[in-house]
């Protein structure tokens, strides 16, 4: 009984993980904020 229980939970975990990875790939990437720096870096 324990073997079937563990196998079922492992299959459920792998299915949730695969769905999470598929969803993660379609999320927009965070935009980089460009900071305008002065020409003279010593300022």
MDTraj code that builds the backbone (N, CA, C; nanometers):
import mdtraj as md
import numpy as np

residues = "UNK UNK UNK UNK UNK UNK UNK UNK UNK UNK UNK UNK UNK UNK UNK UNK UNK UNK UNK UNK UNK UNK UNK UNK UNK UNK UNK UNK UNK UNK UNK UNK UNK UNK UNK UNK UNK UNK UNK UNK UNK UNK UNK".split()
xyz = np.array([
    [0.0820, -0.1194, 0.0000],
    [0.0000, 0.0000, 0.0000],
    [0.0869, 0.1265, 0.0000],
    [0.1922, 0.1258, 0.0780],
    [0.2770, 0.2436, 0.0890],
    [0.3438, 0.2766, -0.0441],
    [0.3810, 0.1736, -0.1196],
    [0.4466, 0.1987, -0.2474],
    [0.3535, 0.2701, -0.3444],
    [0.2286, 0.2269, -0.3528],
    [0.1323, 0.2928, -0.4403],
    [0.1062, 0.4357, -0.3957],
    [0.1030, 0.4566, -0.2651],
    [0.0801, 0.5900, -0.2091],
    [0.1935, 0.6840, -0.2481],
    [0.3157, 0.6396, -0.2309],
    [0.4316, 0.7218, -0.2646],
    [0.4391, 0.7482, -0.4150],
    [0.4100, 0.6461, -0.4955],
    [0.4134, 0.6638, -0.6402],
    [0.3086, 0.7647, -0.6854],
    [0.1890, 0.7602, -0.6266],
    [0.0824, 0.8537, -0.6628],
    [0.1231, 0.9967, -0.6276],
    [0.1791, 1.0152, -0.5101],
    [0.2205, 1.1492, -0.4701],
    [0.3360, 1.2002, -0.5560],
    [0.4262, 1.1124, -0.5960],
    [0.5362, 1.1511, -0.6843],
    [0.4815, 1.1941, -0.8199],
    [0.3836, 1.1202, -0.8737],
    [0.3235, 1.1564, -1.0021],
    [0.2519, 1.2906, -0.9926],
    [0.1797, 1.3129, -0.8816],
    [0.1108, 1.4405, -0.8628],
    [0.2106, 1.5555, -0.8555],
    [0.3197, 1.5343, -0.7834],
    [0.4231, 1.6361, -0.7699],
    [0.4835, 1.6698, -0.9063],
    [0.5163, 1.5674, -0.9845],
    [0.5770, 1.5905, -1.1152],
    [0.4807, 1.6626, -1.2088],
    [0.3507, 1.6335, -1.1999],
    [0.2515, 1.7015, -1.2836],
    [0.2412, 1.8486, -1.2435],
    [0.2374, 1.8769, -1.1127],
    [0.2309, 2.0164, -1.0661],
    [0.3571, 2.0921, -1.1061],
    [0.4719, 2.0285, -1.0952],
    [0.5984, 2.0920, -1.1304],
    [0.6029, 2.1233, -1.2790],
    [0.5586, 2.0302, -1.3635],
    [0.5582, 2.0523, -1.5075],
    [0.4648, 2.1678, -1.5436],
    [0.3485, 2.1733, -1.4795],
    [0.2545, 2.2829, -1.5063],
    [0.3149, 2.4154, -1.4628],
    [0.3817, 2.4177, -1.3488],
    [0.4441, 2.5407, -1.2981],
    [0.5533, 2.5873, -1.3940],
    [0.6345, 2.4946, -1.4448],
    [0.7417, 2.5311, -1.5367],
    [0.6850, 2.5840, -1.6681],
    [0.5762, 2.5237, -1.7181],
    [0.5140, 2.5732, -1.8410],
    [0.4604, 2.7141, -1.8199],
    [0.3974, 2.7390, -1.7055],
    [0.3427, 2.8717, -1.6754],
    [0.4557, 2.9738, -1.6607],
    [0.5642, 2.9330, -1.5967],
    [0.6775, 3.0221, -1.5725],
    [0.7405, 3.0685, -1.7040],
    [0.7455, 2.9821, -1.8034],
    [0.8074, 3.0162, -1.9312],
    [0.7287, 3.1231, -2.0058],
    [0.5983, 3.1354, -1.9803],
    [0.5145, 3.2300, -2.0532],
    [0.4980, 3.3632, -1.9813],
    [0.5578, 3.3784, -1.8656],
    [0.5475, 3.5047, -1.7939],
    [0.6394, 3.6078, -1.8588],
    [0.5955, 3.7323, -1.8655],
    [0.6823, 3.8356, -1.9224],
    [0.8031, 3.8582, -1.8315],
    [0.9146, 3.8861, -1.8940],
    [1.0362, 3.9111, -1.8175],
    [1.0303, 4.0510, -1.7581],
    [1.0915, 4.0667, -1.6434],
    [1.0949, 4.1971, -1.5772],
    [1.1774, 4.2941, -1.6612],
    [1.1293, 4.4145, -1.6748],
    [1.1997, 4.5148, -1.7547],
    [1.3154, 4.5726, -1.6736],
    [1.4245, 4.5980, -1.7422],
    [1.5380, 4.6621, -1.6772],
    [1.5155, 4.8121, -1.6773],
    [1.5486, 4.8746, -1.5679],
    [1.5373, 5.0192, -1.5575],
    [1.6730, 5.0786, -1.5909],
    [1.6756, 5.1618, -1.6933],
    [1.8012, 5.2254, -1.7326],
    [1.8168, 5.3561, -1.6563],
    [1.9252, 5.3677, -1.5844],
    [1.9549, 5.4891, -1.5081],
    [2.0477, 5.5736, -1.5929],
    [2.0052, 5.6961, -1.6167],
    [2.0885, 5.7857, -1.6960],
    [2.2010, 5.8374, -1.6068],
    [2.3213, 5.8083, -1.6487],
    [2.4370, 5.8486, -1.5716],
    [2.5001, 5.9708, -1.6351],
    [2.5608, 6.0553, -1.5534],
    [2.6276, 6.1731, -1.6097],
    [2.7497, 6.1305, -1.6905],
    [2.7911, 6.2187, -1.7823],
    [2.9082, 6.1882, -1.8651],
    [3.0332, 6.1756, -1.7812],
    [3.0433, 6.2571, -1.6789],
    [3.1605, 6.2566, -1.5923],
    [3.1273, 6.1712, -1.4700],
    [3.1866, 6.0533, -1.4606],
    [3.1576, 5.9615, -1.3521],
    [3.2077, 6.0113, -1.2164],
    [3.2956, 6.1091, -1.2139],
    [3.3497, 6.1572, -1.0860],
    [3.2487, 6.2406, -1.0095],
    [3.1389, 6.2814, -1.0741],
    [3.0390, 6.3615, -1.0049],
    [2.9631, 6.2755, -0.9159],
])
top = md.Topology()
chain = top.add_chain()
for i, resn in enumerate(residues, 1):
    res = top.add_residue(resn, chain, resSeq=i)
    for name in ("N", "CA", "C"):
        top.add_atom(name, md.element.get_by_symbol(name[0]), res)
traj = md.Trajectory(xyz[None], top)
